[in-house]
Amino acid sequence: MKTVFKAWKTSRSLIANYFEKYNLEQLNHVPDGFNNNLIWNLGHIIVAQQGLIYKGSGLETYISAEITARYQPGTKPDGKTSQEEVNELKELLSSLIEKTEEDFEKGIFQTYKERTTGTGFHLSSIEDAFEFNNYHEALHLGAMMAIRKFV
């Protein structure tokens, strides 16, 4: 799992750079031909990780119901994300990885609700969920790399 956490931290570091390089208007802009924006991808990564790891283990998440509702799978951005919410997402992006690693080391993930993702990946363990999370975040990082060319 050390390798999984190392890859996850590297990915999150690359993603965090978007908060520094783009202003609120750019983060909220949905370019022509795209169905989401930079900030939606950032929020979605956070919500998906909490769902995959915590909800999948039958545990409570560390994010609000409002954040979950705005960025869960199947949602679309409204282009009105406030600077306050951007700041909250920025903090969550780093703090949740630390909290999740601590929780893993404490052994709180005792069970996992086996399932197949919408993209066809079968997750039968918490380890599968962590590996899929890295794959999922990489997909969204790729989408962000494409979007940034148009903001």
Rosetta constraint file for C-alpha pairs under 8 A:
AtomPair CA 1 CA 5 HARMONIC 6.26 0.50
AtomPair CA 1 CA 127 HARMONIC 7.64 0.50
AtomPair CA 2 CA 6 HARMONIC 6.07 0.50
AtomPair CA 3 CA 7 HARMONIC 6.13 0.50
AtomPair CA 4 CA 8 HARMONIC 6.13 0.50
AtomPair CA 4 CA 130 HARMONIC 7.11 0.50
AtomPair CA 4 CA 131 HARMONIC 6.60 0.50
AtomPair CA 4 CA 134 HARMONIC 7.59 0.50
AtomPair CA 5 CA 9 HARMONIC 6.08 0.50
AtomPair CA 5 CA 101 HARMONIC 7.50 0.50
AtomPair CA 6 CA 10 HARMONIC 6.27 0.50
AtomPair CA 7 CA 11 HARMONIC 6.15 0.50
AtomPair CA 7 CA 134 HARMONIC 7.33 0.50
AtomPair CA 8 CA 12 HARMONIC 6.11 0.50
AtomPair CA 8 CA 134 HARMONIC 5.93 0.50
AtomPair CA 9 CA 13 HARMONIC 6.10 0.50
AtomPair CA 9 CA 97 HARMONIC 7.38 0.50
AtomPair CA 10 CA 14 HARMONIC 6.45 0.50
AtomPair CA 11 CA 15 HARMONIC 6.25 0.50
AtomPair CA 11 CA 134 HARMONIC 7.88 0.50
AtomPair CA 11 CA 137 HARMONIC 7.45 0.50
AtomPair CA 11 CA 138 HARMONIC 7.15 0.50
AtomPair CA 11 CA 141 HARMONIC 7.99 0.50
AtomPair CA 12 CA 16 HARMONIC 5.96 0.50
AtomPair CA 12 CA 93 HARMONIC 7.03 0.50
AtomPair CA 12 CA 94 HARMONIC 7.30 0.50
AtomPair CA 13 CA 17 HARMONIC 6.65 0.50
AtomPair CA 14 CA 18 HARMONIC 7.66 0.50
AtomPair CA 15 CA 19 HARMONIC 7.97 0.50
AtomPair CA 15 CA 42 HARMONIC 7.45 0.50
AtomPair CA 15 CA 141 HARMONIC 6.64 0.50
AtomPair CA 16 CA 20 HARMONIC 7.37 0.50
AtomPair CA 16 CA 90 HARMONIC 7.05 0.50
AtomPair CA 16 CA 93 HARMONIC 7.27 0.50
AtomPair CA 17 CA 21 HARMONIC 6.30 0.50
AtomPair CA 18 CA 22 HARMONIC 5.96 0.50
AtomPair CA 18 CA 38 HARMONIC 7.83 0.50
AtomPair CA 19 CA 23 HARMONIC 7.57 0.50
AtomPair CA 19 CA 90 HARMONIC 6.94 0.50
AtomPair CA 22 CA 26 HARMONIC 5.70 0.50
AtomPair CA 22 CA 27 HARMONIC 6.12 0.50
AtomPair CA 23 CA 27 HARMONIC 6.12 0.50
AtomPair CA 24 CA 28 HARMONIC 6.18 0.50
AtomPair CA 24 CA 81 HARMONIC 7.98 0.50
AtomPair CA 24 CA 82 HARMONIC 7.61 0.50
AtomPair CA 24 CA 83 HARMONIC 6.53 0.50
AtomPair CA 24 CA 86 HARMONIC 7.91 0.50
AtomPair CA 25 CA 29 HARMONIC 6.12 0.50
AtomPair CA 26 CA 38 HARMONIC 7.79 0.50
AtomPair CA 26 CA 151 HARMONIC 5.50 0.50
AtomPair CA 27 CA 37 HARMONIC 6.48 0.50
AtomPair CA 27 CA 38 HARMONIC 5.00 0.50
AtomPair CA 27 CA 39 HARMONIC 5.11 0.50
AtomPair CA 27 CA 151 HARMONIC 7.98 0.50
AtomPair CA 28 CA 37 HARMONIC 5.94 0.50
AtomPair CA 28 CA 38 HARMONIC 6.69 0.50
AtomPair CA 28 CA 39 HARMONIC 6.11 0.50
AtomPair CA 28 CA 40 HARMONIC 7.87 0.50
AtomPair CA 28 CA 77 HARMONIC 7.88 0.50
AtomPair CA 28 CA 79 HARMONIC 4.78 0.50
AtomPair CA 28 CA 80 HARMONIC 6.71 0.50
AtomPair CA 28 CA 81 HARMONIC 6.57 0.50
AtomPair CA 29 CA 37 HARMONIC 5.78 0.50
AtomPair CA 29 CA 38 HARMONIC 7.57 0.50
AtomPair CA 29 CA 79 HARMONIC 6.39 0.50
AtomPair CA 29 CA 151 HARMONIC 6.65 0.50
AtomPair CA 30 CA 34 HARMONIC 6.31 0.50
AtomPair CA 30 CA 35 HARMONIC 6.69 0.50
AtomPair CA 30 CA 36 HARMONIC 5.52 0.50
AtomPair CA 30 CA 37 HARMONIC 4.73 0.50
AtomPair CA 30 CA 38 HARMONIC 7.96 0.50
AtomPair CA 30 CA 79 HARMONIC 7.42 0.50
AtomPair CA 31 CA 35 HARMONIC 7.94 0.50
AtomPair CA 31 CA 36 HARMONIC 7.94 0.50
AtomPair CA 31 CA 37 HARMONIC 7.31 0.50
AtomPair CA 31 CA 147 HARMONIC 6.92 0.50
AtomPair CA 31 CA 150 HARMONIC 6.01 0.50
AtomPair CA 31 CA 151 HARMONIC 6.87 0.50
AtomPair CA 34 CA 147 HARMONIC 7.68 0.50
AtomPair CA 35 CA 76 HARMONIC 7.00 0.50
AtomPair CA 36 CA 40 HARMONIC 6.25 0.50
AtomPair CA 36 CA 41 HARMONIC 7.26 0.50
AtomPair CA 36 CA 76 HARMONIC 6.14 0.50
AtomPair CA 36 CA 77 HARMONIC 5.88 0.50
AtomPair CA 37 CA 41 HARMONIC 6.45 0.50
AtomPair CA 37 CA 77 HARMONIC 6.96 0.50
AtomPair CA 37 CA 144 HARMONIC 7.64 0.50
AtomPair CA 37 CA 147 HARMONIC 6.88 0.50
AtomPair CA 38 CA 42 HARMONIC 6.39 0.50
AtomPair CA 38 CA 144 HARMONIC 5.79 0.50
AtomPair CA 38 CA 147 HARMONIC 6.88 0.50
AtomPair CA 38 CA 148 HARMONIC 7.47 0.50
AtomPair CA 39 CA 43 HARMONIC 6.13 0.50
AtomPair CA 39 CA 81 HARMONIC 7.75 0.50
AtomPair CA 39 CA 86 HARMONIC 7.45 0.50
AtomPair CA 40 CA 44 HARMONIC 5.87 0.50
AtomPair CA 40 CA 71 HARMONIC 6.35 0.50
AtomPair CA 40 CA 76 HARMONIC 7.47 0.50
AtomPair CA 40 CA 77 HARMONIC 5.86 0.50
AtomPair CA 41 CA 45 HARMONIC 6.12 0.50
AtomPair CA 41 CA 71 HARMONIC 7.98 0.50
AtomPair CA 41 CA 140 HARMONIC 6.17 0.50
AtomPair CA 41 CA 141 HARMONIC 7.93 0.50
AtomPair CA 41 CA 143 HARMONIC 7.99 0.50
AtomPair CA 41 CA 144 HARMONIC 7.03 0.50
AtomPair CA 42 CA 46 HARMONIC 6.69 0.50
AtomPair CA 42 CA 89 HARMONIC 7.42 0.50
AtomPair CA 43 CA 47 HARMONIC 6.30 0.50
AtomPair CA 43 CA 67 HARMONIC 7.53 0.50
AtomPair CA 43 CA 71 HARMONIC 5.53 0.50
AtomPair CA 43 CA 89 HARMONIC 6.36 0.50
AtomPair CA 44 CA 48 HARMONIC 5.85 0.50
AtomPair CA 44 CA 71 HARMONIC 4.63 0.50
AtomPair CA 44 CA 72 HARMONIC 5.93 0.50
AtomPair CA 44 CA 73 HARMONIC 7.30 0.50
AtomPair CA 45 CA 49 HARMONIC 6.14 0.50
AtomPair CA 45 CA 136 HARMONIC 7.84 0.50
AtomPair CA 45 CA 137 HARMONIC 6.00 0.50
AtomPair CA 45 CA 140 HARMONIC 7.35 0.50
AtomPair CA 46 CA 50 HARMONIC 6.38 0.50
AtomPair CA 46 CA 89 HARMONIC 7.88 0.50
AtomPair CA 46 CA 92 HARMONIC 7.35 0.50
AtomPair CA 46 CA 93 HARMONIC 6.43 0.50
AtomPair CA 47 CA 51 HARMONIC 6.21 0.50
AtomPair CA 47 CA 63 HARMONIC 7.60 0.50
AtomPair CA 47 CA 67 HARMONIC 7.41 0.50
AtomPair CA 47 CA 68 HARMONIC 5.68 0.50
AtomPair CA 47 CA 71 HARMONIC 6.33 0.50
AtomPair CA 47 CA 72 HARMONIC 6.00 0.50
AtomPair CA 48 CA 52 HARMONIC 5.96 0.50
AtomPair CA 48 CA 72 HARMONIC 6.70 0.50
AtomPair CA 48 CA 73 HARMONIC 7.56 0.50
AtomPair CA 48 CA 133 HARMONIC 7.76 0.50
AtomPair CA 49 CA 53 HARMONIC 5.95 0.50
AtomPair CA 49 CA 54 HARMONIC 7.90 0.50
AtomPair CA 49 CA 133 HARMONIC 6.12 0.50
AtomPair CA 50 CA 54 HARMONIC 5.32 0.50
AtomPair CA 50 CA 55 HARMONIC 6.71 0.50
AtomPair CA 50 CA 61 HARMONIC 5.76 0.50
AtomPair CA 50 CA 62 HARMONIC 7.37 0.50
AtomPair CA 50 CA 63 HARMONIC 7.74 0.50
AtomPair CA 51 CA 55 HARMONIC 4.73 0.50
AtomPair CA 51 CA 56 HARMONIC 6.20 0.50
AtomPair CA 51 CA 61 HARMONIC 7.32 0.50
AtomPair CA 52 CA 56 HARMONIC 5.20 0.50
AtomPair CA 52 CA 129 HARMONIC 5.93 0.50
AtomPair CA 52 CA 130 HARMONIC 7.79 0.50
AtomPair CA 52 CA 133 HARMONIC 7.09 0.50
AtomPair CA 53 CA 57 HARMONIC 6.20 0.50
AtomPair CA 53 CA 126 HARMONIC 6.74 0.50
AtomPair CA 53 CA 129 HARMONIC 6.13 0.50
AtomPair CA 53 CA 130 HARMONIC 6.89 0.50
AtomPair CA 54 CA 58 HARMONIC 6.32 0.50
AtomPair CA 54 CA 59 HARMONIC 4.93 0.50
AtomPair CA 54 CA 60 HARMONIC 6.20 0.50
AtomPair CA 54 CA 61 HARMONIC 5.75 0.50
AtomPair CA 54 CA 109 HARMONIC 7.86 0.50
AtomPair CA 55 CA 59 HARMONIC 5.23 0.50
AtomPair CA 55 CA 60 HARMONIC 6.34 0.50
AtomPair CA 55 CA 61 HARMONIC 6.73 0.50
AtomPair CA 56 CA 112 HARMONIC 5.61 0.50
AtomPair CA 56 CA 113 HARMONIC 5.36 0.50
AtomPair CA 56 CA 114 HARMONIC 7.82 0.50
AtomPair CA 56 CA 126 HARMONIC 7.94 0.50
AtomPair CA 57 CA 109 HARMONIC 6.00 0.50
AtomPair CA 57 CA 110 HARMONIC 7.16 0.50
AtomPair CA 57 CA 111 HARMONIC 5.42 0.50
AtomPair CA 57 CA 112 HARMONIC 4.41 0.50
AtomPair CA 57 CA 113 HARMONIC 6.12 0.50
AtomPair CA 57 CA 126 HARMONIC 7.33 0.50
AtomPair CA 58 CA 111 HARMONIC 7.42 0.50
AtomPair CA 58 CA 112 HARMONIC 7.16 0.50
AtomPair CA 58 CA 113 HARMONIC 7.38 0.50
AtomPair CA 62 CA 96 HARMONIC 7.66 0.50
AtomPair CA 63 CA 67 HARMONIC 6.61 0.50
AtomPair CA 63 CA 68 HARMONIC 6.96 0.50
AtomPair CA 64 CA 68 HARMONIC 6.31 0.50
AtomPair CA 65 CA 69 HARMONIC 6.03 0.50
AtomPair CA 66 CA 70 HARMONIC 6.27 0.50
AtomPair CA 67 CA 71 HARMONIC 6.26 0.50
AtomPair CA 68 CA 72 HARMONIC 5.48 0.50
AtomPair CA 69 CA 75 HARMONIC 7.88 0.50
AtomPair CA 70 CA 75 HARMONIC 6.56 0.50
AtomPair CA 70 CA 76 HARMONIC 7.80 0.50
AtomPair CA 70 CA 77 HARMONIC 7.59 0.50
AtomPair CA 71 CA 75 HARMONIC 6.01 0.50
AtomPair CA 71 CA 76 HARMONIC 7.51 0.50
AtomPair CA 71 CA 77 HARMONIC 7.89 0.50
AtomPair CA 81 CA 85 HARMONIC 6.34 0.50
AtomPair CA 81 CA 86 HARMONIC 6.92 0.50
AtomPair CA 82 CA 86 HARMONIC 6.29 0.50
AtomPair CA 83 CA 87 HARMONIC 6.11 0.50
AtomPair CA 84 CA 88 HARMONIC 6.29 0.50
AtomPair CA 85 CA 89 HARMONIC 6.14 0.50
AtomPair CA 86 CA 90 HARMONIC 6.11 0.50
AtomPair CA 87 CA 91 HARMONIC 6.33 0.50
AtomPair CA 88 CA 92 HARMONIC 6.18 0.50
AtomPair CA 89 CA 93 HARMONIC 6.00 0.50
AtomPair CA 90 CA 94 HARMONIC 7.07 0.50
AtomPair CA 91 CA 95 HARMONIC 6.06 0.50
AtomPair CA 92 CA 96 HARMONIC 5.46 0.50
AtomPair CA 93 CA 97 HARMONIC 6.97 0.50
AtomPair CA 94 CA 98 HARMONIC 6.81 0.50
AtomPair CA 95 CA 99 HARMONIC 6.21 0.50
AtomPair CA 96 CA 100 HARMONIC 5.85 0.50
AtomPair CA 97 CA 101 HARMONIC 6.15 0.50
AtomPair CA 98 CA 102 HARMONIC 6.23 0.50
AtomPair CA 99 CA 103 HARMONIC 6.11 0.50
AtomPair CA 100 CA 104 HARMONIC 6.10 0.50
AtomPair CA 101 CA 105 HARMONIC 6.23 0.50
AtomPair CA 102 CA 106 HARMONIC 6.19 0.50
AtomPair CA 103 CA 107 HARMONIC 6.31 0.50
AtomPair CA 103 CA 108 HARMONIC 5.79 0.50
AtomPair CA 103 CA 109 HARMONIC 7.58 0.50
AtomPair CA 104 CA 108 HARMONIC 6.19 0.50
AtomPair CA 104 CA 109 HARMONIC 6.48 0.50
AtomPair CA 109 CA 126 HARMONIC 7.06 0.50
AtomPair CA 111 CA 125 HARMONIC 7.70 0.50
AtomPair CA 111 CA 126 HARMONIC 7.64 0.50
AtomPair CA 112 CA 124 HARMONIC 6.91 0.50
AtomPair CA 112 CA 125 HARMONIC 5.49 0.50
AtomPair CA 112 CA 126 HARMONIC 5.90 0.50
AtomPair CA 113 CA 124 HARMONIC 7.18 0.50
AtomPair CA 113 CA 125 HARMONIC 7.69 0.50
AtomPair CA 114 CA 122 HARMONIC 7.62 0.50
AtomPair CA 114 CA 123 HARMONIC 5.61 0.50
AtomPair CA 114 CA 124 HARMONIC 4.46 0.50
AtomPair CA 114 CA 125 HARMONIC 6.76 0.50
AtomPair CA 115 CA 122 HARMONIC 5.87 0.50
AtomPair CA 115 CA 123 HARMONIC 5.39 0.50
AtomPair CA 115 CA 124 HARMONIC 6.57 0.50
AtomPair CA 116 CA 120 HARMONIC 5.81 0.50
AtomPair CA 116 CA 121 HARMONIC 5.35 0.50
AtomPair CA 116 CA 122 HARMONIC 4.15 0.50
AtomPair CA 116 CA 123 HARMONIC 5.86 0.50
AtomPair CA 117 CA 121 HARMONIC 5.19 0.50
AtomPair CA 117 CA 122 HARMONIC 6.36 0.50
AtomPair CA 117 CA 123 HARMONIC 7.43 0.50
AtomPair CA 121 CA 132 HARMONIC 7.73 0.50
AtomPair CA 123 CA 128 HARMONIC 5.26 0.50
AtomPair CA 123 CA 129 HARMONIC 5.98 0.50
AtomPair CA 123 CA 132 HARMONIC 7.93 0.50
AtomPair CA 124 CA 128 HARMONIC 6.35 0.50
AtomPair CA 124 CA 129 HARMONIC 7.87 0.50
AtomPair CA 125 CA 129 HARMONIC 6.44 0.50
AtomPair CA 126 CA 130 HARMONIC 6.30 0.50
AtomPair CA 127 CA 131 HARMONIC 6.27 0.50
AtomPair CA 128 CA 132 HARMONIC 6.04 0.50
AtomPair CA 129 CA 133 HARMONIC 5.95 0.50
AtomPair CA 130 CA 134 HARMONIC 6.46 0.50
AtomPair CA 131 CA 135 HARMONIC 6.54 0.50
AtomPair CA 132 CA 136 HARMONIC 6.02 0.50
AtomPair CA 133 CA 137 HARMONIC 6.06 0.50
AtomPair CA 134 CA 138 HARMONIC 6.16 0.50
AtomPair CA 135 CA 139 HARMONIC 6.41 0.50
AtomPair CA 136 CA 140 HARMONIC 6.54 0.50
AtomPair CA 137 CA 141 HARMONIC 6.09 0.50
AtomPair CA 138 CA 142 HARMONIC 6.20 0.50
AtomPair CA 139 CA 143 HARMONIC 6.41 0.50
AtomPair CA 140 CA 144 HARMONIC 6.12 0.50
AtomPair CA 141 CA 145 HARMONIC 6.17 0.50
AtomPair CA 142 CA 146 HARMONIC 6.45 0.50
AtomPair CA 143 CA 147 HARMONIC 6.22 0.50
AtomPair CA 144 CA 148 HARMONIC 6.00 0.50
AtomPair CA 145 CA 149 HARMONIC 7.13 0.50
AtomPair CA 146 CA 150 HARMONIC 7.69 0.50
AtomPair CA 147 CA 151 HARMONIC 6.81 0.50
